[in-house]
């Protein structure tokens, strides 16, 4: 149950943010802090065929539209 909750929290924070979000800020929001990278990978896979990329730059993460 926490995995699903954590995944939804990460998704919501990333979509709601107008700026890239620091990895540590994402970790603070979820219960399973040690699984943040697995959850981000799951989000990346979930949106890969929806025209949205999960992009990591340095320690910042954001969603961006895929180029067409």
N, C-alpha and C positions, 0 to 999 in steps of 0.2 A: 504493500500500500504506500509506503514512504517513497518508493521509487517512482511510482506514478505521480505522486504529489510533487516530488522534487522536479521531475521532468516538466510538469505543468508550470511550476514556478519559474524555472529557467526560461522556458518558452515565453511566458508572459513578460518577464523582465526584459528579455532581449527585444521583443517586438515593441514594447512600450517605450524603450529608450530611444532618444533622438541621437545619442552619441554611443560609440563603442563602450562596452562595460568591462571593467577590470575583472580578471579571473577571481581575485580575492573577494570582490563584492558579490559575485555570483555564489561563491562558496558560503559566504555568511548567510545567505538566504535559504539554504537547504539543510536538511537533516543529515544526509549521507555525504558529508563534505569530501570524503576520500573517493567518492565515485563521480565527482563532477566531470571528469574527462570522459568517462564512459557514457554519462548522460548527454554530454555535448555531442559525442559521436553519434548517439542514437538520434538526437535532434537533427544532426547533419544528414543522416540517412533518411529520416522521415521527410525532410523537405527537399531532398535532392531532385525529385521528379516533380516538384511544384513550382519551379522557377525561382527558388530562393536558395542562396548559398549561406552557410555559416562560415564566417571568415574570421580568422585569428591573425592579429597583427601585434607582435610583441606580446604584451600581457593583456591586450584588449580583445574582446570578442563582440561580433555584431552579425546581424543578418543583412544581406545585400541582395538586390535583384540580380539574377543571372543575365549576362549579356546575350542578346539574341542574334 
